[in-house]
Amino acid sequence: QVQLVESGGGLVQAGGSLRLSCAASGSIFSFLTMGWYRHAPGKQRELVAVHTSGGSTNYADSVKGRFTISRDYAKNTVYLQMNSLKPEEAAVYCCSAGWSARGRVYWGQGTQVIVSS
């Protein structure tokens, strides 16, 4: 079982920055593919960024060049640095952890990001 706890959300002005954190429990962090999703009211959940267990990263086209996903294996934590935030990016941002060897996906509770115009 993996538990994920996100933090770092809040209110920011358009053009500002936030760094989200997702701390994972357990001893299998290095085997997990970590992802950040966002879900805004009236919209479908959107994959924002992924950091695979092999170290590769991938981003939604809309955030490329502005968002950076990173990982601290010593702290079992994945981060999402978000720069130049836009009002339409206000959403609940959730962390996910995929354990391919067991076919399991774990989710955090999410952290709210509000971007004022």
TORZA-967450 format. One line per field, with one value per atom (N, C-alpha, C, O, CB): residue number from 1; z, x, y; residue in one letter; atom name. Coordinates in nm, 4 decimals, padded with zeros to 6 digits. Glycine has a CB too. Layout:
BEGIN
pos: NUM  ...
Z: Z  ...
X: X  ...
Y: Y  ...
code: A  ...
site: CA  ...
***
This chain:
BEGIN
pos: 1  1  1  1  1  2  2  2  2  2  3  3  3  3  3  4  4  4  4  4  5  5  5  5  5  6  6  6  6  6  7  7  7  7  7  8  8  8  8  8  9  9  9  9  9  10  10  10  10  10  11  11  11  11  11  12  12  12  12  12  13  13  13  13  13  14  14  14  14  14  15  15  15  15  15  16  16  16  16  16  17  17  17  17  17  18  18  18  18  18  19  19  19  19  19  20  20  20  20  20  21  21  21  21  21  22  22  22  22  22  23  23  23  23  23  24  24  24  24  24  25  25  25  25  25  26  26  26  26  26  27  27  27  27  27  28  28  28  28  28  29  29  29  29  29  30  30  30  30  30  31  31  31  31  31  32  32  32  32  32  33  33  33  33  33  34  34  34  34  34  35  35  35  35  35  36  36  36  36  36  37  37  37  37  37  38  38  38  38  38  39  39  39  39  39  40  40  40  40  40  41  41  41  41  41  42  42  42  42  42  43  43  43  43  43  44  44  44  44  44  45  45  45  45  45  46  46  46  46  46  47  47  47  47  47  48  48  48  48  48  49  49  49  49  49  50  50  50  50  50  51  51  51  51  51  52  52  52  52  52  53  53  53  53  53  54  54  54  54  54  55  55  55  55  55  56  56  56  56  56  57  57  57  57  57  58  58  58  58  58  59  59  59  59  59  60  60  60  60  60  61  61  61  61  61  62  62  62  62  62  63  63  63  63  63  64  64  64  64  64  65  65  65  65  65  66  66  66  66  66  67  67  67  67  67  68  68  68  68  68  69  69  69  69  69  70  70  70  70  70  71  71  71  71  71  72  72  72  72  72  73  73  73  73  73  74  74  74  74  74  75  75  75  75  75  76  76  76  76  76  77  77  77  77  77  78  78  78  78  78  79  79  79  79  79  80  80  80  80  80  81  81  81  81  81  82  82  82  82  82  83  83  83  83  83  84  84  84  84  84  85  85  85  85  85  86  86  86  86  86  87  87  87  87  87  88  88  88  88  88  89  89  89  89  89  90  90  90  90  90  91  91  91  91  91  92  92  92  92  92  93  93  93  93  93  94  94  94  94  94  95  95  95  95  95  96  96  96  96  96  97  97  97  97  97  98  98  98  98  98  99  99  99  99  99  100  100  100  100  100  101  101  101  101  101  102  102  102  102  102  103  103  103  103  103  104  104  104  104  104  105  105  105  105  105  106  106  106  106  106  107  107  107  107  107  108  108  108  108  108  109  109  109  109  109  110  110  110  110  110  111  111  111  111  111  112  112  112  112  112  113  113  113  113  113  114  114  114  114  114  115  115  115  115  115  116  116  116  116  116  117  117  117  117  117
Z: 00.0000  00.0000  00.0000  00.0721  00.1222  -00.0813  -00.0893  -00.0549  -00.1111  -00.2314  00.0348  00.0666  00.0154  00.0276  00.2201  -00.0423  -00.1021  -00.0343  -00.0156  -00.2553  00.0020  00.0663  -00.0090  -00.0142  00.2180  -00.0672  -00.1418  -00.0521  00.0471  -00.2638  -00.0900  -00.0219  -00.1185  -00.2246  00.1080  -00.0796  -00.1584  -00.2399  -00.2998  -00.2482  -00.2421  -00.3165  -00.2457  -00.1331  -00.3368  -00.3132  -00.2539  -00.3590  -00.4729  -00.1729  -00.3180  -00.4055  -00.4602  -00.3860  -00.3301  -00.5896  -00.6536  -00.7634  -00.8239  -00.7109  -00.7882  -00.8975  -01.0313  -01.0389  -00.8789  -01.1348  -01.2692  -01.2966  -01.2671  -01.3759  -01.3537  -01.3780  -01.2655  -01.2799  -01.4022  -01.1539  -01.0383  -01.0417  -01.1395  -00.9135  -00.9324  -00.9243  -00.7963  -00.6943  -00.9319  -00.8053  -00.6889  -00.7065  -00.8185  -00.6722  -00.5938  -00.5983  -00.5161  -00.3958  -00.5464  -00.5824  -00.5163  -00.4766  -00.5448  -00.6074  -00.3659  -00.3185  -00.2984  -00.2651  -00.1880  -00.3187  -00.2949  -00.2258  -00.2857  -00.4292  -00.1003  -00.0226  -00.0253  -00.0008  00.1229  -00.0549  -00.0649  00.0513  00.0923  -00.1985  00.1035  00.2101  00.1489  00.0291  00.3046  00.2323  00.1867  00.1339  00.1336  00.0814  00.0892  00.0504  -00.0982  -00.1416  00.1296  -00.1763  -00.3180  -00.4070  -00.5267  -00.3561  -00.3490  -00.4228  -00.5529  -00.6551  -00.3373  -00.5496  -00.6683  -00.7822  -00.8971  -00.6325  -00.7509  -00.8531  -00.9123  -01.0055  -00.7950  -00.8580  -00.8952  -01.0071  -01.0139  -00.7760  -01.0947  -01.1893  -01.1249  -01.0923  -01.3279  -01.1074  -01.0370  -01.1366  -01.2354  -00.9369  -01.1081  -01.1987  -01.1252  -01.0103  -01.2917  -01.1922  -01.1434  -01.2423  -01.3630  -01.1258  -01.1889  -01.2666  -01.2092  -01.0956  -01.2656  -01.2896  -01.2384  -01.2856  -01.3925  -01.2840  -01.2014  -01.2303  -01.1929  -01.0759  -01.1522  -01.2952  -01.2744  -01.2900  -01.3641  -01.3737  -01.2234  -01.2342  -01.3791  -01.4515  -01.1498  -01.4199  -01.5548  -01.6608  -01.7794  -01.5889  -01.6195  -01.7160  -01.6808  -01.5674  -01.7195  -01.7784  -01.7539  -01.6810  -01.6925  -01.8864  -01.6060  -01.5412  -01.6480  -01.7501  -01.4486  -01.6224  -01.7213  -01.6624  -01.5508  -01.7701  -01.7377  -01.6970  -01.7227  -01.8342  -01.7728  -01.6214  -01.6328  -01.6569  -01.7467  -01.5071  -01.5768  -01.5880  -01.5291  -01.4401  -01.5167  -01.5805  -01.5356  -01.5156  -01.5928  -01.6370  -01.4111  -01.3873  -01.3693  -01.2688  -01.2599  -01.4651  -01.4601  -01.3617  -01.3164  -01.5992  -01.3314  -01.2425  -01.3063  -01.2363  -01.2080  -01.4386  -01.5080  -01.5194  -01.5694  -01.6429  -01.4728  -01.4739  -01.5888  -01.5979  -01.4757  -01.6755  -01.7864  -01.7406  -01.6457  -01.9015  -01.8086  -01.7777  -01.9039  -02.0160  -01.7164  -01.8812  -01.9923  -01.9419  -01.8258  -02.0521  -02.0303  -01.9911  -02.0908  -02.2093  -01.9772  -02.0391  -02.1285  -02.2103  -02.1608  -02.0484  -02.3342  -02.4215  -02.3613  -02.3781  -02.5591  -02.2921  -02.2397  -02.1287  -02.0973  -02.1877  -02.0700  -01.9584  -01.9893  -01.9074  -01.8368  -02.1054  -02.1411  -02.1368  -02.1878  -02.2806  -02.0756  -02.0626  -01.9402  -01.9056  -02.1833  -01.8735  -01.7556  -01.6291  -01.5198  -01.7786  -01.6431  -01.5292  -01.5332  -01.6402  -01.5294  -01.4155  -01.4049  -01.2966  -01.1826  -01.3753  -01.3329  -01.2344  -01.1946  -01.2792  -01.2908  -01.0657  -01.0164  -00.9001  -00.8504  -00.9734  -00.8588  -00.7633  -00.6692  -00.7126  -00.8359  -00.5416  -00.4405  -00.3823  -00.3022  -00.3282  -00.4231  -00.3790  -00.2300  -00.1652  -00.4601  -00.1758  -00.0327  00.0526  00.1651  00.0008  -00.0010  00.0744  00.0275  00.0780  00.0631  -00.0679  -00.1223  -00.1646  -00.1370  -00.0188  -00.2310  -00.2648  -00.4106  -00.4643  -00.1743  -00.4730  -00.6084  -00.6025  -00.5259  -00.7065  -00.6840  -00.6849  -00.8222  -00.9241  -00.6467  -00.8205  -00.9450  -00.9287  -00.8571  -00.9796  -00.9957  -00.9976  -01.1098  -01.2261  -01.0155  -01.0746  -01.1724  -01.1814  -01.0833  -01.1357  -01.2974  -01.3216  -01.4235  -01.5012  -01.3703  -01.4217  -01.5176  -01.5194  -01.6257  -01.6589  -01.4028  -01.3926  -01.4555  -01.4521  -01.2469  -01.5124  -01.5801  -01.5024  -01.4364  -01.7271  -01.5097  -01.4368  -01.4732  -01.3874  -01.4641  -01.5981  -01.6404  -01.5868  -01.6055  -01.7921  -01.5208  -01.4618  -01.3158  -01.2491  -01.4720  -01.2687  -01.1348  -01.1342  -01.2200  -01.0898  -01.0365  -01.0318  -00.9023  -00.8259  -01.1561  -00.8803  -00.7774  -00.8440  -00.9422  -00.7108  -00.7896  -00.8433  -00.7569  -00.6351  -00.8482  -00.8227  -00.7534  -00.7975  -00.9131  -00.7786  -00.7031  -00.7277  -00.7467  -00.6784  -00.6111  -00.8381  -00.8580  -00.8556  -00.8856  -00.9913  -00.8194  -00.8172  -00.8815  -00.8350  -00.6722  -00.9871  -01.0568  -01.0314  -01.0502  -01.2048  -00.9885  -00.9610  -01.0652  -01.0469  -00.8142  -01.1741  -01.2888  -01.2576  -01.3131  -01.4046  -01.1690  -01.1365  -01.0725  -01.0818  -01.0444  -01.0076  -00.9412  -01.0098  -00.9683  -00.7939  -01.1125  -01.1820  -01.0948  -01.1072  -01.2327  -01.0074  -00.9143  -00.9346  -00.9732  -00.7703  -00.9073  -00.9101  -00.7803  -00.7369  -01.0337  -00.7205  -00.5953  -00.6201  -00.7068  -00.4821  -00.5407  -00.5579  -00.4246  -00.3191  -00.6206  -00.4334  -00.3176  -00.3143  -00.4035  -00.3178  -00.2097  -00.1916  -00.2764  -00.3048  -00.0458  -00.3154  -00.3983  -00.3188  -00.1978  -00.4711  -00.3886  -00.3288  -00.4239  -00.5450  -00.2980  -00.3677  -00.4489  -00.4918  -00.4114  -00.3710  -00.6193  -00.6728  -00.7287  -00.8121  -00.7837  -00.6816  -00.7283  -00.7908  -00.7301  -00.6114  -00.9114  -00.9823  -01.0110  -01.0874  -01.1148  -00.9496  -00.9671  -01.0863  -01.1131  -00.8387  -01.1550  -01.2734  -01.2373  -01.3244  -01.3816
X: 00.0841  00.0000  00.0886  00.1881  -00.0957  00.0507  00.1229  00.0253  -00.0839  00.1859  00.0642  -00.0162  00.0561  00.1779  -00.0428  -00.0226  00.0319  -00.0308  -00.1523  00.0066  00.0530  00.0047  00.0622  00.1835  00.0445  -00.0290  00.0128  00.0109  -00.0616  -00.0777  00.0919  00.0928  00.1456  00.1995  00.1791  00.1290  00.1864  00.0882  00.1244  00.2864  -00.0368  -00.1350  -00.1676  -00.1240  -00.2616  -00.2445  -00.2831  -00.3259  -00.3561  -00.1701  -00.3279  -00.3700  -00.2474  -00.1553  -00.4617  -00.2475  -00.1362  -00.1923  -00.2947  -00.0316  -00.1259  -00.1683  -00.1236  -00.0249  -00.1126  -00.1960  -00.1573  -00.0138  00.0251  -00.2546  00.0633  00.2039  00.2951  00.4173  00.2227  00.2358  00.3136  00.3526  00.3282  00.2373  00.4140  00.4662  00.4206  00.3944  00.6187  00.4125  00.3873  00.4685  00.4967  00.2338  00.5053  00.5675  00.4841  00.4655  00.7136  00.4350  00.3581  00.4499  00.5478  00.2448  00.4162  00.4914  00.3975  00.2803  00.5661  00.4492  00.3723  00.4651  00.5602  00.3142  00.4363  00.5172  00.4529  00.3332  00.5340  00.5326  00.4829  00.5339  00.6494  00.5251  00.4459  00.4857  00.5399  00.5253  00.3668  00.6023  00.6465  00.7884  00.8579  00.5547  00.8285  00.9682  00.9855  01.0925  01.0271  00.8807  00.8880  00.8898  00.8628  00.7710  00.9216  00.9135  00.9921  00.9472  00.9637  01.1071  01.1924  01.1322  01.1744  01.3295  01.0351  00.9728  00.8472  00.7877  00.9389  00.8079  00.6819  00.6979  00.7980  00.6198  00.5988  00.5859  00.4953  00.3798  00.5293  00.5489  00.4760  00.4179  00.4815  00.5681  00.2970  00.2330  00.1566  00.1160  00.1410  00.1379  00.0526  -00.0625  -00.0418  00.1337  -00.1820  -00.3020  -00.3702  -00.3450  -00.3979  -00.4562  -00.5390  -00.6822  -00.7090  -00.4846  -00.7722  -00.9151  -00.9826  -00.9893  -00.9782  -01.0327  -01.1052  -01.2549  -01.2934  -01.0572  -01.3394  -01.4845  -01.5306  -01.4948  -01.5578  -01.6099  -01.6645  -01.5684  -01.6012  -01.7085  -01.4503  -01.3504  -01.3087  -01.3257  -01.2269  -01.2543  -01.2020  -01.0679  -00.9937  -01.1867  -01.0411  -00.9108  -00.8024  -00.8152  -00.9011  -00.6962  -00.5901  -00.4560  -00.4211  -00.5837  -00.3823  -00.2464  -00.1562  -00.1520  -00.1948  -00.0847  00.0010  00.1464  00.2121  -00.0099  00.1953  00.3365  00.3566  00.2832  00.4281  00.4572  00.4892  00.6399  00.7194  00.4383  00.6764  00.8172  00.8218  00.7738  00.8772  00.8785  00.8766  00.9810  01.0703  00.9007  00.9662  01.0637  01.2023  01.3032  01.0193  01.2068  01.3349  01.3964  01.5078  01.3190  01.3238  01.3795  01.3351  01.3767  01.5246  01.2524  01.2030  01.0907  01.0186  01.1555  01.0767  00.9676  00.8879  00.9380  01.0214  00.7626  00.6760  00.5759  00.5352  00.6046  00.5359  00.4479  00.3343  00.3467  00.5265  00.2244  00.1181  00.1720  00.2509  -00.0111  00.1292  00.1789  00.1539  00.2343  00.1129  00.0435  00.0050  00.0978  00.0969  -00.1359  00.1769  00.2622  00.4110  00.4942  00.2320  00.4441  00.5845  00.6554  00.6050  00.5981  00.7716  00.8487  00.8138  00.8862  00.8297  00.7033  00.6622  00.6600  00.6878  00.5249  00.6278  00.6190  00.7360  00.7832  00.4840  00.7817  00.8894  00.8560  00.8280  01.0241  00.8591  00.8408  00.9777  01.0648  00.7516  00.9957  01.1236  01.0979  00.9858  01.2176  01.2021  01.1846  01.3033  01.4182  01.1671  01.2762  01.3804  01.3639  01.2737  01.3725  01.4516  01.4388  01.4690  01.4145  01.5312  01.5530  01.5844  01.4648  01.4496  01.7038  01.3803  01.2636  01.1341  01.0269  01.2518  01.1420  01.0194  00.9181  00.7988  00.9560  00.9664  00.8800  00.8972  01.0080  00.9095  00.7862  00.7878  00.7328  00.6411  00.7050  00.7899  00.7531  00.6998  00.7304  00.8742  00.6202  00.5778  00.5990  00.5250  00.4272  00.6998  00.7254  00.6437  00.6581  00.8774  00.5580  00.4698  00.5008  00.4880  00.3213  00.5407  00.5733  00.4771  00.4142  00.7188  00.4672  00.3821  00.2406  00.1855  00.4433  00.1836  00.0517  -00.0554  -00.0485  00.0178  -00.1535  -00.2636  -00.3933  -00.4072  -00.2771  -00.4868  -00.6142  -00.6850  -00.7469  -00.7073  -00.6767  -00.7452  -00.6783  -00.7298  -00.7507  -00.5645  -00.4977  -00.5372  -00.4849  -00.3476  -00.6272  -00.6807  -00.7538  -00.8380  -00.7752  -00.7206  -00.7775  -00.7334  -00.6535  -00.7335  -00.7868  -00.7314  -00.6231  -00.6477  -00.8425  -00.5055  -00.3920  -00.3702  -00.3543  -00.2628  -00.3698  -00.3564  -00.2300  -00.1881  -00.4790  -00.1726  -00.0545  -00.0974  -00.1881  00.0476  -00.0332  -00.0610  00.0701  00.1771  -00.1367  00.0582  00.1738  00.1340  00.0424  00.2262  00.2024  00.1728  00.2795  00.3986  00.1589  00.2356  00.3273  00.2989  00.2101  00.3106  00.3732  00.3422  00.3563  00.2834  00.4317  00.4496  00.4697  00.3473  00.3261  00.5882  00.2670  00.1458  00.0195  -00.0909  00.1445  00.0335  -00.0839  -00.1697  -00.2921  -00.1664  -00.1060  -00.1815  -00.1496  -00.0390  -00.1521  -00.2504  -00.2346  -00.2901  -00.3994  -00.3061  -00.2145  -00.2552  -00.2741  -00.2101  -00.1494  -00.3643  -00.3957  -00.3887  -00.4201  -00.5347  -00.3463  -00.3547  -00.4890  -00.5722  -00.2412  -00.5086  -00.6347  -00.6423  -00.7513  -00.6536  -00.5302  -00.5279  -00.5009  -00.5228  -00.6579  -00.4532  -00.4305  -00.4838  -00.4627  -00.2793  -00.5520  -00.6214  -00.5246  -00.4476  -00.7396  -00.5302  -00.4536  -00.5535  -00.6376  -00.3508  -00.5428  -00.6292  -00.5395  -00.4422  -00.7161  -00.5733  -00.4937  -00.5832  -00.6792  -00.4326  -00.5507  -00.6323  -00.5821  -00.4622  -00.6311  -00.6757  -00.6393  -00.6183  -00.5872  -00.7475
Y: -00.1184  00.0000  00.1246  00.1319  -00.0002  00.2211  00.3481  00.4592  00.4668  00.3700  00.5427  00.6609  00.7845  00.7978  00.6718  00.8743  00.9958  01.1165  01.1229  00.9993  01.2110  01.3331  01.4526  01.4731  01.3375  01.5307  01.6490  01.7720  01.7788  01.6707  01.8669  01.9956  02.1009  02.0692  01.9903  02.2254  02.3336  02.4146  02.5158  02.2790  02.3698  02.4469  02.5777  02.6017  02.3655  02.6611  02.7878  02.8860  02.8503  02.8452  03.0111  03.1204  03.1915  03.2256  03.2201  03.2131  03.2824  03.3715  03.3399  03.1815  03.4808  03.5674  03.5100  03.4368  03.7091  03.5436  03.5017  03.5464  03.6595  03.5599  03.4542  03.4816  03.4379  03.4381  03.6257  03.4005  03.3605  03.2142  03.1434  03.3890  03.1703  03.0343  02.9654  03.0291  03.0354  02.8359  02.7509  02.6233  02.5805  02.7190  02.5637  02.4320  02.3356  02.3536  02.4368  02.2343  02.1298  02.0155  01.9852  02.0790  01.9535  01.8380  01.7211  01.7388  01.8704  01.6032  01.4806  01.3818  01.3316  01.4205  01.3548  01.2621  01.1239  01.1094  01.3119  01.0243  00.8867  00.8035  00.8149  00.8228  00.7200  00.6284  00.5003  00.4762  00.5978  00.4187  00.2883  00.2887  00.3903  00.2381  00.1705  00.1503  00.1222  00.0795  00.0370  00.1461  00.1115  00.2351  00.2261  00.0227  00.3502  00.4754  00.4700  00.5219  00.5893  00.4085  00.4069  00.3242  00.3368  00.3526  00.2408  00.1571  00.2201  00.1660  00.0222  00.3333  00.3948  00.4956  00.5670  00.4609  00.5009  00.6105  00.7142  00.6865  00.5620  00.8322  00.9380  01.0371  01.0738  01.0105  01.0789  01.1730  01.2802  01.2626  01.1007  01.3900  01.4980  01.5159  01.5281  01.6315  01.5172  01.5432  01.6668  01.7068  01.4201  01.7256  01.8343  01.8146  01.7599  01.9723  01.8616  01.8456  01.9759  02.0136  01.7235  02.0439  02.1686  02.1431  02.0526  02.2779  02.2192  02.2012  02.2099  02.3027  02.3059  02.1126  02.1138  02.0650  02.0653  02.2500  02.0233  01.9748  01.8336  01.7888  02.0676  01.7646  01.6312  01.6404  01.7379  01.5535  01.5348  01.5277  01.5245  01.4570  01.4033  01.5985  01.6153  01.5730  01.6114  01.7615  01.4946  01.4603  01.5799  01.6319  01.3344  01.6232  01.7400  01.6996  01.7522  01.8258  01.6068  01.5685  01.4300  01.3868  01.6715  01.3618  01.2269  01.2143  01.2679  01.1214  01.1428  01.1095  00.9577  00.9054  01.1868  00.8887  00.7437  00.6894  00.7609  00.6866  00.5622  00.4982  00.4962  00.4884  00.3550  00.5031  00.5061  00.6437  00.6587  00.4498  00.7447  00.8792  00.9672  01.0827  00.8705  00.9155  00.9970  01.0873  01.0562  00.9086  01.1989  01.2907  01.3193  01.3107  01.4219  01.3533  01.3889  01.4907  01.4869  01.2638  01.5825  01.6910  01.7093  01.6785  01.8198  01.7600  01.8048  01.9219  02.0023  01.8458  01.9304  02.0372  02.1752  02.2670  02.0279  02.1884  02.3192  02.3703  02.4894  02.3127  02.2817  02.3245  02.3154  02.3544  02.2415  02.2649  02.2500  02.3855  02.4856  02.1865  02.3858  02.5090  02.5909  02.6843  02.5923  02.5575  02.6332  02.5467  02.5962  02.6941  02.4212  02.3302  02.2328  02.1944  02.2536  02.1939  02.0963  01.9958  02.0327  02.1653  01.8685  01.7616  01.7101  01.6897  01.6459  01.6894  01.6385  01.5442  01.5331  01.7547  01.4779  01.3691  01.3637  01.3726  01.2345  01.3492  01.3315  01.1923  01.1679  01.4418  01.1008  00.9627  00.9476  00.8582  00.8735  01.0315  01.0236  01.0631  01.0155  01.1130  01.1499  01.1967  01.1320  01.1655  01.3470  01.0401  00.9786  01.0838  01.0717  00.8848  01.1857  01.2981  01.3371  01.3364  01.4175  01.3710  01.4237  01.5652  01.5951  01.3338  01.6507  01.7926  01.8327  01.7709  01.8808  01.9370  01.9993  02.1497  02.2172  01.9648  02.1997  02.3432  02.4044  02.3666  02.3740  02.4986  02.5594  02.7081  02.7813  02.5359  02.7510  02.8914  02.9510  02.8792  02.9059  03.0813  03.1530  03.0954  03.0669  03.1466  03.0790  03.0186  03.1071  03.2300  02.9912  03.0402  03.1079  03.0836  02.9807  03.0585  03.1762  03.1572  03.0274  02.9644  03.2737  02.9874  02.8647  02.7378  02.6276  02.8587  02.7534  02.6378  02.6158  02.5265  02.6546  02.6956  02.6703  02.5373  02.5106  02.7847  02.4546  02.3194  02.2525  02.3067  02.2346  02.1354  02.0484  01.9647  01.8947  01.9577  01.9733  01.8981  01.7743  01.7830  01.9864  01.6598  01.5321  01.4604  01.4671  01.4438  01.3933  01.3119  01.1667  01.1190  01.3250  01.0974  00.9558  00.8777  00.9306  00.9324  00.7515  00.6629  00.5315  00.4636  00.6408  00.4965  00.3733  00.2689  00.2938  00.3987  00.1519  00.0411  -00.0646  -00.1479  -00.0157  -00.0620  -00.1462  -00.2949  -00.3770  -00.1099  -00.3299  -00.4714  -00.5343  -00.6552  -00.4871  -00.4513  -00.5018  -00.4517  -00.4868  -00.4603  -00.3714  -00.3202  -00.2304  -00.2296  -00.4341  -00.1554  -00.0725  00.0746  00.1124  -00.1133  00.1559  00.3008  00.3560  00.3196  00.3643  00.4425  00.5057  00.6558  00.7153  00.4801  00.7146  00.8562  00.9287  00.8736  00.8738  01.0543  01.1407  01.2108  01.1940  01.2422  01.2898  01.3609  01.4872  01.5370  01.3961  01.5374  01.6572  01.7835  01.7890  01.6711  01.8836  02.0139  02.1207  02.1141  02.0362  02.2174  02.3179  02.4270  02.4795  02.3792  02.4594  02.5721  02.6729  02.6394  02.5255  02.7958  02.9040  03.0096  03.0544  02.9642  03.0482  03.1487  03.2681  03.2587  03.0909  03.3783  03.4979  03.5798  03.5875  03.5833  03.6393  03.7183  03.8647  03.9459  03.7061
code: Q  Q  Q  Q  Q  V  V  V  V  V  Q  Q  Q  Q  Q  L  L  L  L  L  V  V  V  V  V  E  E  E  E  E  S  S  S  S  S  G  G  G  G  G  G  G  G  G  G  G  G  G  G  G  L  L  L  L  L  V  V  V  V  V  Q  Q  Q  Q  Q  A  A  A  A  A  G  G  G  G  G  G  G  G  G  G  S  S  S  S  S  L  L  L  L  L  R  R  R  R  R  L  L  L  L  L  S  S  S  S  S  C  C  C  C  C  A  A  A  A  A  A  A  A  A  A  S  S  S  S  S  G  G  G  G  G  S  S  S  S  S  I  I  I  I  I  F  F  F  F  F  S  S  S  S  S  F  F  F  F  F  L  L  L  L  L  T  T  T  T  T  M  M  M  M  M  G  G  G  G  G  W  W  W  W  W  Y  Y  Y  Y  Y  R  R  R  R  R  H  H  H  H  H  A  A  A  A  A  P  P  P  P  P  G  G  G  G  G  K  K  K  K  K  Q  Q  Q  Q  Q  R  R  R  R  R  E  E  E  E  E  L  L  L  L  L  V  V  V  V  V  A  A  A  A  A  V  V  V  V  V  H  H  H  H  H  T  T  T  T  T  S  S  S  S  S  G  G  G  G  G  G  G  G  G  G  S  S  S  S  S  T  T  T  T  T  N  N  N  N  N  Y  Y  Y  Y  Y  A  A  A  A  A  D  D  D  D  D  S  S  S  S  S  V  V  V  V  V  K  K  K  K  K  G  G  G  G  G  R  R  R  R  R  F  F  F  F  F  T  T  T  T  T  I  I  I  I  I  S  S  S  S  S  R  R  R  R  R  D  D  D  D  D  Y  Y  Y  Y  Y  A  A  A  A  A  K  K  K  K  K  N  N  N  N  N  T  T  T  T  T  V  V  V  V  V  Y  Y  Y  Y  Y  L  L  L  L  L  Q  Q  Q  Q  Q  M  M  M  M  M  N  N  N  N  N  S  S  S  S  S  L  L  L  L  L  K  K  K  K  K  P  P  P  P  P  E  E  E  E  E  E  E  E  E  E  A  A  A  A  A  A  A  A  A  A  V  V  V  V  V  Y  Y  Y  Y  Y  C  C  C  C  C  C  C  C  C  C  S  S  S  S  S  A  A  A  A  A  G  G  G  G  G  W  W  W  W  W  S  S  S  S  S  A  A  A  A  A  R  R  R  R  R  G  G  G  G  G  R  R  R  R  R  V  V  V  V  V  Y  Y  Y  Y  Y  W  W  W  W  W  G  G  G  G  G  Q  Q  Q  Q  Q  G  G  G  G  G  T  T  T  T  T  Q  Q  Q  Q  Q  V  V  V  V  V  I  I  I  I  I  V  V  V  V  V  S  S  S  S  S  S  S  S  S  S
site: N  CA  C  O  CB  N  CA  C  O  CB  N  CA  C  O  CB  N  CA  C  O  CB  N  CA  C  O  CB  N  CA  C  O  CB  N  CA  C  O  CB  N  CA  C  O  CB  N  CA  C  O  CB  N  CA  C  O  CB  N  CA  C  O  CB  N  CA  C  O  CB  N  CA  C  O  CB  N  CA  C  O  CB  N  CA  C  O  CB  N  CA  C  O  CB  N  CA  C  O  CB  N  CA  C  O  CB  N  CA  C  O  CB  N  CA  C  O  CB  N  CA  C  O  CB  N  CA  C  O  CB  N  CA  C  O  CB  N  CA  C  O  CB  N  CA  C  O  CB  N  CA  C  O  CB  N  CA  C  O  CB  N  CA  C  O  CB  N  CA  C  O  CB  N  CA  C  O  CB  N  CA  C  O  CB  N  CA  C  O  CB  N  CA  C  O  CB  N  CA  C  O  CB  N  CA  C  O  CB  N  CA  C  O  CB  N  CA  C  O  CB  N  CA  C  O  CB  N  CA  C  O  CB  N  CA  C  O  CB  N  CA  C  O  CB  N  CA  C  O  CB  N  CA  C  O  CB  N  CA  C  O  CB  N  CA  C  O  CB  N  CA  C  O  CB  N  CA  C  O  CB  N  CA  C  O  CB  N  CA  C  O  CB  N  CA  C  O  CB  N  CA  C  O  CB  N  CA  C  O  CB  N  CA  C  O  CB  N  CA  C  O  CB  N  CA  C  O  CB  N  CA  C  O  CB  N  CA  C  O  CB  N  CA  C  O  CB  N  CA  C  O  CB  N  CA  C  O  CB  N  CA  C  O  CB  N  CA  C  O  CB  N  CA  C  O  CB  N  CA  C  O  CB  N  CA  C  O  CB  N  CA  C  O  CB  N  CA  C  O  CB  N  CA  C  O  CB  N  CA  C  O  CB  N  CA  C  O  CB  N  CA  C  O  CB  N  CA  C  O  CB  N  CA  C  O  CB  N  CA  C  O  CB  N  CA  C  O  CB  N  CA  C  O  CB  N  CA  C  O  CB  N  CA  C  O  CB  N  CA  C  O  CB  N  CA  C  O  CB  N  CA  C  O  CB  N  CA  C  O  CB  N  CA  C  O  CB  N  CA  C  O  CB  N  CA  C  O  CB  N  CA  C  O  CB  N  CA  C  O  CB  N  CA  C  O  CB  N  CA  C  O  CB  N  CA  C  O  CB  N  CA  C  O  CB  N  CA  C  O  CB  N  CA  C  O  CB  N  CA  C  O  CB  N  CA  C  O  CB  N  CA  C  O  CB  N  CA  C  O  CB  N  CA  C  O  CB  N  CA  C  O  CB  N  CA  C  O  CB  N  CA  C  O  CB  N  CA  C  O  CB  N  CA  C  O  CB  N  CA  C  O  CB  N  CA  C  O  CB  N  CA  C  O  CB  N  CA  C  O  CB  N  CA  C  O  CB  N  CA  C  O  CB  N  CA  C  O  CB  N  CA  C  O  CB  N  CA  C  O  CB  N  CA  C  O  CB  N  CA  C  O  CB  N  CA  C  O  CB  N  CA  C  O  CB  N  CA  C  O  CB
***
